Amino acid sequence: MSEPSEESLRWAVGAVGGDVRVAAVTGLREGANPWLLRFDPVGRVEAAVLRLGDPTDPEHRQRFGTEVAALRVAGDHRLPAAGLIAADLDGAAAGALAVLTTVLAGHSRIPPVASTGRLRGLGAAAAALQAVPLAPRAALPLRTRPMAEVDFAARRREKGTTALLAAAEERLAQLPLPQGPTVFVHGDLWYGNTLWSGDRCTGLVDWDSAGAGSPGIDLGGARFDAALMFGLPAAEQVLQGWQRATGRLADQVAYWDVVAASRTLADMAFAVPAIHDQGRPDLDADVLGQRRDTFLSAALTRLDADER
């Protein structure tokens, strides 16, 4: 979708209310959807974020339904998420699937070096979610891994895998899914989906992979992303931030680390455009692949030790 249609913009203006017009439209992901809308004259809402999707695509409809449900849960529990202004979940009014939200302070640019405070802040953000008990429901289903809607194992069978990824997949198949109460999970907790002001996490965005699951899903995802962005030691700082915020030790860290690292392809080039868009052009597929393998090898070693 190259830009919002006039119909979608009219819907957004109507949802905001007042005698305003859209003065500026800026793409937030690689110059495209979702869109930052600025209004003129400034009324009760100065700006909003408009996310659009294809109403004929069942996957889009499901993901938009999840996004809206997750934003409502986050709002009910005062989690760091944007406020929901309006939603069109069948496209009848906006001409497309549409979710309009408030604008959060901060930015999602990933620094070349992360402070201890920022890494621990990412862990604390994951910890805030695990404090919300949640039973699976239609729009927020049971999740057993990050980005559960993407079948990375099937894609590896199609595109090729590595010995290490194959070993991880085989190891996970041998283990039962950890049991326990389910909590609210973001489902795609990486730095590009977080907003920051200095070392303070001001919000989480892109909730379309959310659901109910183990706290390890978000913790493992955050640890893995920190290792990709900054190297293996960064993952331990994320864990410390999580444990400090919860006041307890995390369970089955190695298992969820393996799960998180397994949501990749052999060639890490698939992740490069999004990472470059977030300000890290220094990270290429080779570096990301090396860091993924280092993280995954360490996790498998710890997992084997835990099972003895």
RODO-2510 file (C-alpha; in nm, 4 decimals, decimal comma):
residues 308
     n   res          X          Y          Z
     1     m     0,0000     0,0000     0,0000
     2     s     0,1853     0,3072    -0,1284
     3     e    -0,0145     0,5702     0,0623
     4     p    -0,3469     0,6040     0,2443
     5     s    -0,6483     0,6550     0,0200
     6     e    -0,8650     0,9643     0,0467
     7     e    -1,1389     0,7404     0,1888
     8     s    -0,9092     0,6180     0,4665
     9     l    -0,7968     0,9714     0,5476
    10     r    -1,1590     1,0928     0,5649
    11     w    -1,2373     0,8078     0,8032
    12     a    -0,9431     0,9066     1,0233
    13     v    -1,0515     1,2720     1,0269
    14     g    -1,4029     1,1685     1,1215
    15     a    -1,2717     0,9480     1,4018
    16     v    -1,0632     1,2325     1,5406
    17     g    -1,3557     1,4722     1,5210
    18     g    -1,3632     1,8474     1,4928
    19     d    -1,3024     2,0714     1,1964
    20     v    -0,9570     1,9404     1,1018
    21     r    -0,7785     1,8165     0,7927
    22     v    -0,4778     1,5896     0,7445
    23     a    -0,1835     1,8256     0,6989
    24     a     0,0947     1,5698     0,6632
    25     v     0,1322     1,1937     0,6119
    26     t     0,4590     1,0156     0,6986
    27     g     0,5325     0,6448     0,6565
    28     l     0,6716     0,4913     0,9739
    29     r     0,8023     0,1564     0,8438
    30     e     1,0444     0,1821     0,5552
    31     g     0,8587     0,4949     0,4441
    32     a     0,5199     0,3243     0,4344
    33     n     0,2395     0,1684     0,6439
    34     p     0,1681     0,2481     0,9274
    35     w     0,1276     0,6193     0,8765
    36     l     0,1796     0,9155     1,1070
    37     l    -0,0976     1,1669     1,0413
    38     r    -0,0639     1,5280     1,1511
    39     f    -0,3769     1,7402     1,1711
    40     d    -0,4421     2,1080     1,1094
    41     p    -0,5628     2,3002     1,2923
    42     v    -0,4564     2,1172     1,6044
    43     g    -0,7639     2,0131     1,7962
    44     r    -0,8044     1,7575     2,0703
    45     v    -0,5670     1,5320     1,8735
    46     e    -0,2517     1,6801     1,7198
    47     a    -0,1433     1,3578     1,5478
    48     a    -0,2368     0,9912     1,5198
    49     v    -0,1024     0,6668     1,3781
    50     l    -0,3058     0,4965     1,1054
    51     r    -0,2460     0,1303     1,0254
    52     l    -0,4136    -0,0077     0,7125
    53     g    -0,4671    -0,3578     0,5782
    54     d    -0,6396    -0,5565     0,3056
    55     p    -0,9967    -0,6523     0,4052
    56     t    -0,9964    -0,9405     0,1551
    57     d    -0,6981    -1,1080     0,3240
    58     p    -0,8063    -1,3378     0,6109
    59     e    -0,4632    -1,3116     0,7722
    60     h    -0,4842    -0,9327     0,7724
    61     r    -0,8297    -0,9455     0,9285
    62     q    -0,7075    -1,1774     1,2031
    63     r    -0,4003    -0,9658     1,2773
    64     f    -0,6016    -0,6431     1,2920
    65     g    -0,8492    -0,8064     1,5282
    66     t    -0,5601    -0,9136     1,7487
    67     e    -0,4086    -0,5648     1,7410
    68     v    -0,7334    -0,4039     1,8578
    69     a    -0,7947    -0,6638     2,1292
    70     a    -0,4373    -0,6277     2,2550
    71     l    -0,4576    -0,2486     2,2675
    72     r    -0,7728    -0,2775     2,4759
    73     v    -0,6077    -0,5153     2,7229
    74     a    -0,3007    -0,2916     2,7388
    75     g    -0,5189     0,0119     2,8019
    76     d    -0,7191    -0,1635     3,0742
    77     h    -0,3948    -0,2477     3,2558
    78     r    -0,2162     0,0817     3,1897
    79     l     0,0631    -0,0822     2,9964
    80     p     0,2904     0,1333     2,7772
    81     a     0,0870     0,1154     2,4569
    82     a    -0,0877     0,3661     2,2338
    83     g    -0,4495     0,4511     2,3030
    84     l    -0,7091     0,3169     2,0608
    85     i    -0,8988     0,6008     1,8898
    86     a    -1,1001     0,3976     1,6381
    87     a    -1,0978     0,0755     1,4379
    88     d    -1,2640    -0,0471     1,1193
    89     l    -1,2231    -0,4238     1,1209
    90     d    -1,4121    -0,4956     0,7991
    91     g    -1,3053    -0,1987     0,5892
    92     a    -1,6615    -0,0816     0,5290
    93     a    -1,6024     0,2726     0,6521
    94     a    -1,2330     0,3312     0,5806
    95     g    -1,2073     0,1425     0,2531
    96     a    -0,9469    -0,0795     0,4181
    97     l    -0,8878    -0,2484     0,7489
    98     a    -0,7934     0,0422     0,9716
    99     v    -0,6722     0,1048     1,3247
   100     l    -0,6182     0,4613     1,4472
   101     t    -0,4210     0,5174     1,7668
   102     t    -0,2644     0,7944     1,9676
   103     v     0,1028     0,8794     1,9213
   104     l     0,3464     0,7666     2,1870
   105     a     0,6484     0,9714     2,2887
   106     g     0,9951     0,8468     2,1992
   107     h     1,1555     0,6799     1,8986
   108     s     1,2418     0,3279     1,7872
   109     r     1,5885     0,3943     1,6446
   110     i     1,8329     0,1278     1,7603
   111     p     2,1647     0,2690     1,8865
   112     p     2,4973     0,1095     1,7874
   113     v     2,5734     0,0547     2,1556
   114     a     2,3128    -0,0007     2,4255
   115     s     2,3576     0,1115     2,7831
   116     t     2,2951    -0,1246     3,0712
   117     g     1,9935     0,0860     3,1592
   118     r     1,8378     0,0435     2,8175
   119     l     1,8956    -0,3316     2,8105
   120     r     1,7481    -0,3760     3,1555
   121     g     1,4632    -0,1498     3,0502
   122     l     1,3774    -0,3907     2,7708
   123     g     1,3628    -0,6711     3,0245
   124     a     1,1416    -0,4612     3,2498
   125     a     0,9065    -0,3953     2,9583
   126     a     0,8642    -0,7692     2,9108
   127     a     0,8110    -0,8072     3,2841
   128     a     0,5245    -0,5566     3,2820
   129     l     0,3321    -0,7760     3,0396
   130     q     0,3774    -1,0952     3,2393
   131     a     0,2022    -0,9282     3,5337
   132     v    -0,1292    -0,9488     3,3421
   133     p    -0,2951    -1,2936     3,3650
   134     l    -0,4773    -1,3773     3,0435
   135     a    -0,6676    -1,6821     2,9249
   136     p    -0,6643    -1,7525     2,5511
   137     r    -0,9565    -1,6097     2,3556
   138     a    -1,0532    -1,5782     1,9896
   139     a    -0,8691    -1,2517     1,9154
   140     l    -0,5847    -1,3262     2,1579
   141     p    -0,5153    -1,6980     2,1065
   142     l    -0,2715    -1,9266     2,2814
   143     r     0,0844    -1,8491     2,1728
   144     t     0,3675    -2,0990     2,2068
   145     r     0,6445    -1,8979     2,0400
   146     p     0,7209    -1,5444     1,9216
   147     m     0,5604    -1,4461     1,5902
   148     a     0,3468    -1,7578     1,6140
   149     e     0,1621    -1,6730     1,2934
   150     v     0,4798    -1,7321     1,0874
   151     d     0,5853    -2,0946     1,0311
   152     f     0,9625    -2,0552     1,0177
   153     a     1,0177    -2,4318     1,0225
   154     a     0,8143    -2,4694     0,7028
   155     r     1,0051    -2,1859     0,5402
   156     r     1,3344    -2,3512     0,6305
   157     r     1,2170    -2,6749     0,4737
   158     e     1,1461    -2,4773     0,1583
   159     k     1,4538    -2,2529     0,1540
   160     g     1,7111    -2,4660     0,3350
   161     t     1,8393    -2,4815     0,6896
   162     t     2,1625    -2,5252     0,8830
   163     a     2,2848    -2,8079     1,1037
   164     l     2,2454    -2,5886     1,4110
   165     l     1,8893    -2,4807     1,3316
   166     a     1,7975    -2,8399     1,2496
   167     a     1,9426    -2,9554     1,5822
   168     a     1,7426    -2,6884     1,7660
   169     e     1,4229    -2,7892     1,5889
   170     e     1,4820    -3,1558     1,6721
   171     r     1,5603    -3,0732     2,0357
   172     l     1,2422    -2,8718     2,0797
   173     a     1,0364    -3,1515     1,9256
   174     q     1,1640    -3,3855     2,1976
   175     l     1,0477    -3,1605     2,4807
   176     p     0,6964    -3,1033     2,6131
   177     l     0,5576    -2,7534     2,5954
   178     p     0,6112    -2,5892     2,9365
   179     q     0,2930    -2,5759     3,1380
   180     g     0,1721    -2,2992     3,3636
   181     p    -0,0644    -2,0046     3,3846
   182     t    -0,0833    -1,7970     3,0692
   183     v    -0,0216    -1,4223     3,0670
   184     f    -0,0526    -1,1379     2,8203
   185     v     0,2275    -1,1572     2,5632
   186     h     0,3275    -0,9088     2,2949
   187     g     0,4589    -1,1851     2,0710
   188     d     0,7110    -0,9804     1,8706
   189     l     0,9164    -0,7992     2,1328
   190     w     1,2207    -0,6673     1,9478
   191     y     1,3821    -0,3250     1,9605
   192     g     1,2017    -0,2059     1,6472
   193     n     0,8712    -0,2491     1,8325
   194     t     0,9805    -0,0425     2,1322
   195     l     0,9942     0,3354     2,1776
   196     w     1,2553     0,5090     2,3901
   197     s     1,3363     0,8408     2,5491
   198     g     1,6945     0,8052     2,6622
   199     d     1,7106     0,4808     2,8584
   200     r     1,3390     0,4843     2,9409
   201     c     1,1046     0,2629     2,7414
   202     t     0,8042     0,4819     2,6599
   203     g     0,5942     0,2287     2,4749
   204     l     0,5459    -0,0887     2,2745
   205     v     0,3977    -0,0921     1,9239
   206     d     0,2802    -0,3481     1,6662
   207     w     0,0604    -0,5739     1,8794
   208     d    -0,0672    -0,7981     1,5990
   209     s     0,1234    -1,1041     1,7261
   210     a    -0,0142    -1,0691     2,0809
   211     g    -0,2000    -1,3361     2,2715
   212     a    -0,1904    -1,5498     2,5831
   213     g     0,1167    -1,7559     2,6608
   214     s     0,4201    -1,8109     2,8775
   215     p     0,6197    -1,5106     3,0029
   216     g     0,9178    -1,6826     2,8406
   217     i     0,7906    -1,5915     2,4943
   218     d     0,8536    -1,2192     2,5377
   219     l     1,1578    -1,2619     2,7604
   220     g     1,3234    -1,5011     2,5148
   221     g     1,2340    -1,2774     2,2220
   222     a     1,3800    -0,9710     2,3933
   223     r     1,6967    -1,1564     2,4930
   224     f     1,7482    -1,2894     2,1433
   225     d     1,6993    -0,9491     1,9845
   226     a     1,9422    -0,7863     2,2274
   227     a     2,2022    -1,0484     2,1356
   228     l     2,1446    -0,9821     1,7648
   229     m     2,1704    -0,6062     1,8022
   230     f     2,4544    -0,5836     2,0570
   231     g     2,6142    -0,9235     2,1133
   232     l     2,5596    -1,2142     2,3509
   233     p     2,6364    -1,0349     2,6835
   234     a     2,3464    -0,7962     2,6198
   235     a     2,0984    -1,0806     2,6679
   236     e     2,2032    -1,1230     3,0304
   237     q     2,1294    -0,7588     3,1042
   238     v     1,7792    -0,8053     2,9633
   239     l     1,7334    -1,1021     3,1963
   240     q     1,8539    -0,8985     3,4932
   241     g     1,6050    -0,6235     3,4094
   242     w     1,3217    -0,8754     3,3915
   243     q     1,4153    -1,0424     3,7202
   244     r     1,4587    -0,7118     3,9011
   245     a     1,1168    -0,5951     3,7822
   246     t     0,9392    -0,9194     3,8748
   247     g     1,1323    -0,9914     4,1927
   248     r     1,1842    -1,3539     4,0931
   249     l     1,4055    -1,5762     3,8821
   250     a     1,2859    -1,6535     3,5307
   251     d     1,1859    -2,0102     3,4502
   252     q     1,3244    -2,2206     3,1633
   253     v     1,5312    -1,9406     3,0144
   254     a     1,7335    -2,1756     2,7932
   255     y     1,4212    -2,3348     2,6454
   256     w     1,2670    -2,0017     2,5497
   257     d     1,5998    -1,8775     2,4130
   258     v     1,6063    -2,1751     2,1760
   259     v     1,2464    -2,1082     2,0772
   260     a     1,3248    -1,7422     2,0058
   261     a     1,6346    -1,8136     1,7971
   262     s     1,4412    -2,0795     1,6015
   263     r     1,2102    -1,8142     1,4555
   264     t     1,4718    -1,7361     1,1912
   265     l     1,5813    -1,8591     0,8512
   266     a     1,9235    -1,9963     0,7675
   267     d     2,0045    -1,6766     0,5805
   268     m     1,9454    -1,3805     0,8101
   269     a     1,9081    -1,1507     0,5092
   270     f     1,5303    -1,1641     0,5643
   271     a     1,5737    -0,9478     0,8776
   272     v     1,8161    -0,6932     0,7322
   273     p     1,5727    -0,4390     0,5773
   274     a     1,3779    -0,3885     0,9008
   275     i     1,6968    -0,3579     1,1073
   276     h     1,8519    -0,1103     0,8649
   277     d     1,5288     0,0894     0,8694
   278     q     1,5638     0,1186     1,2466
   279     g     1,9095     0,2739     1,2213
   280     r     2,1529    -0,0179     1,2211
   281     p     2,3056    -0,0362     0,8689
   282     d     2,6189    -0,1859     1,0253
   283     l     2,4373    -0,5174     1,0805
   284     d     2,4429    -0,7381     0,7724
   285     a     2,3262    -1,0954     0,7205
   286     d     2,6665    -1,2423     0,8068
   287     v     2,6959    -1,0590     1,1385
   288     l     2,3368    -1,1403     1,2309
   289     g     2,3894    -1,5049     1,1387
   290     q     2,7029    -1,5295     1,3522
   291     r     2,5302    -1,3693     1,6490
   292     r     2,2239    -1,5905     1,6056
   293     d     2,4393    -1,9009     1,6033
   294     t     2,6378    -1,7907     1,9087
   295     f     2,3168    -1,7260     2,1025
   296     l     2,1523    -2,0498     1,9879
   297     s     2,4590    -2,2647     2,0591
   298     a     2,4826    -2,1248     2,4118
   299     a     2,1107    -2,1819     2,4686
   300     l     2,1269    -2,5427     2,3498
   301     t     2,4221    -2,6106     2,5784
   302     r     2,2352    -2,4686     2,8764
   303     l     1,9204    -2,6547     2,7798
   304     d     2,1060    -2,9861     2,7738
   305     a     2,2599    -2,9056     3,1124
   306     d     1,9164    -2,8224     3,2562
   307     e     1,7798    -3,1567     3,1365
   308     r     2,0474    -3,3634     3,3083
***
